[in-house]
Every structure is written in structure tokens, then in C-alpha cells.
Amino acid sequence: MRVSLFFSLLAAATTAFSQYDHRKAYQLEAGTWIENFAPRGSSWYTRLTRIDRPEVLEVDPAHQHGGPRTIYTFPDATNATGITELSTDRYAVLTLNQVDDATTVSIWMLDTSGAQPSANKVIENIGGSELLNGLAAVTSDIVFTTDTLVGGVYRIDLQTGTADKVLSGDSFGPGVNGLRYDEPYLYYTNTNEGVFGRVEVDPITGAPAGEAEVLVSGEILVGVDDFALAYWTEAAFVANFYKNTLVRVNINEGTAEVVVEGIPAPTSATFATSGGLYVSTSGTGGDEGASIWSVTVPDETFVS
Ligand SMILES: *[C@@H]1O[C@H](CO)[C@@H](O)[C@H](O)[C@H]1NC(C)=O
């Protein structure tokens, strides 16, 4: 009895001080660039996009079915950017079609429920946008996306096929990048400004319902891309593309700390449905191709 109490106290102390162990889980071929993960949702698989090609991949976080594999290639497109789960095995995905100097930005609904995934284009060209990037679903019909080149955040209604720029200026200017939703807040990053912030939106209509709030800003966040929201506590794990770091933002405290160094040019992060944090890279950080890293978050407490 006394012995087991001793060991459980020891275990608790070790957990609190242990490192954010990280290791490369998968290396993709040269020339690949993983742009984003669909955030932890209800599917067993983790789905992700490549920006060097118009592709969606999936990976089984339990490693039982091999490494990442392409499950869908969009026609009439050159790149895939944002991806978000709408409901089980239904996703919204953004693509670019870059031909000569013109870019067409489209949004699709991708159905991965069958043996052969299929997609239908909801909006052919989102007028005025140049590089729609982060994507977050508020409901199964309403998604938000950032324009990293021009600045601004669009609200897209997938039922009516309409897109409206609803947030702009200040930290929503050029560089606005990652987006995740955790009711009632839409969380965002700005690469250029080094900002992690949030804005409240109506959980049914998606209408912005308050002023944007910068939670943390500063040099530690200059270069940040996409991020994962923790599901057991108020924290975000943000990929800093420029600095090769993973930064933990403690939302309630308004603090940020580097928890992992040395992931080359990381682009995004997600928790798997079964737990565990994964970080993707662009393959531009000297590792010859995109990679997926597994990171142990010491205080992660599995909640289904
Ligand atoms: C889109 O894909 C093409 C072809 O791989 C590539 O040359 C271009 O840089 C990509 N665009 C972006 C924004 O990554």
C-alpha cells in the first residue's frame, strides 16, 4: 500500500517536469509540403492537405495501416490549403488553381465515407481572395477562412454558396493565417504580427459577436502558422514556421512558451481522435520533404 502510494506520487512529480518528447513519425518524399491538418474530429483517420499538389492525405494515428497516403486529388486545381471536418467523414477543403499570374480560389465538400472519396465544388471562385489558407467550421454549413496575402477573414455559407469578408484590419491584416473554432470563439494567428487572438462568433449563424481580442503577441509568435487547440485544457499548440518551434499558448494566462525546438519549418498541428499531438512540416527546412512529428504533451488527459 505504502509502496504504491510512493510510486504514484513519484509518477505525478515526473509527469509535471517531463519534457515534450518529440520524434519524426513519418517522412514523405522530396518536394512534398504538408499545409494543414483537419483538427481532431470524429473520424479515426487524421486528414491533411498538401500545398505543392491539390491532394488530401490520410494517416492512421495508431500506425496500423501504414504511413500517410493520398485519398483524393482535386481536378482543375494546383494546390490544397485549408481543411476542416464538417461532420463524420465530410470535410470542407480549399484549393488554389494558379495558372500564369491568375489564382482561382475554390471551396469543396469532400466525402470520405465510401471506398472512393468524392468531392463537389461549392464555390468556383471566391472573388477578391488570393490565398485562402486557414479553415475552421463553426457548424456543418458555416466555415471561416483567412486570406494570408490580402488579409481578412471570410465567412462562407456552404448551403447558399456565398462568401463574405466579415473581419478585417488590425491583426486580421496580411499574415492572418491559422484558424480553429472552440465555441464560442474563433481563434486565429497572424504570422507577420506575431499574434494569437480570438473573436466570439454566434454558434448558429457565425456572425461575429464582439471585438477581437489579442491574447498573446510578440517575437515568440512572429512566424506562426496553424495550430491545435487542446481538448482538455485552455491551451493552443502553435507551429512557428520561421523559428522551427512549437509554442504553447496558455489561453487564460495570456502567456506563450516554446515547448519544442528543432522541428524544421513546421506548418500545422493537430491532436488525433485517439489523443496524441502531431505536427506537420513544409519540407523546406532542410529535410528534403514534408514530415509528420509526434509530440508528447505531458499534461494531455485523454477525453473522448
Ligand atoms: C501551387 O502548386 C504549384 C505546383 O506545385 C507550385 O509551383 C506553387 O508554388 C504552389 N502555390 C503555393 C501557394 O504554394
The ligand as an SDF file (V2000), in Angstrom:
LIG
                    3D

 14 14  0  0  0  0  0  0  0  0999 V2000
    0.9460   25.5930  -56.0380 C   0  0  0  0  0  0  0  0  0  0  0  0
    1.4950   24.4550  -56.6890 O   0  0  0  0  0  0  0  0  0  0  0  0
    2.4460   24.7750  -57.6910 C   0  0  0  0  0  0  0  0  0  0  0  0
    2.8340   23.4520  -58.3530 C   0  0  0  0  0  0  0  0  0  0  0  0
    3.4010   22.5620  -57.4120 O   0  0  0  0  0  0  0  0  0  0  0  0
    3.6170   25.4950  -57.0530 C   0  0  0  0  0  0  0  0  0  0  0  0
    4.5370   25.8680  -58.0490 O   0  0  0  0  0  0  0  0  0  0  0  0
    3.1310   26.7180  -56.3080 C   0  0  0  0  0  0  0  0  0  0  0  0
    4.1980   27.3230  -55.5980 O   0  0  0  0  0  0  0  0  0  0  0  0
    2.0340   26.3220  -55.3000 C   0  0  0  0  0  0  0  0  0  0  0  0
    1.4900   27.5110  -54.6480 N   0  0  0  0  0  0  0  0  0  0  0  0
    1.6350   27.7400  -53.3440 C   0  0  0  0  0  0  0  0  0  0  0  0
    0.9480   28.9540  -52.8260 C   0  0  0  0  0  0  0  0  0  0  0  0
    2.2610   27.0140  -52.6040 O   0  0  0  0  0  0  0  0  0  0  0  0
  1  2  1  0
  1 10  1  0
  2  3  1  0
  3  4  1  0
  3  6  1  0
  4  5  1  0
  6  7  1  0
  6  8  1  0
  8  9  1  0
  8 10  1  0
 10 11  1  0
 11 12  1  0
 12 13  1  0
 12 14  2  0
M  END
$$$$
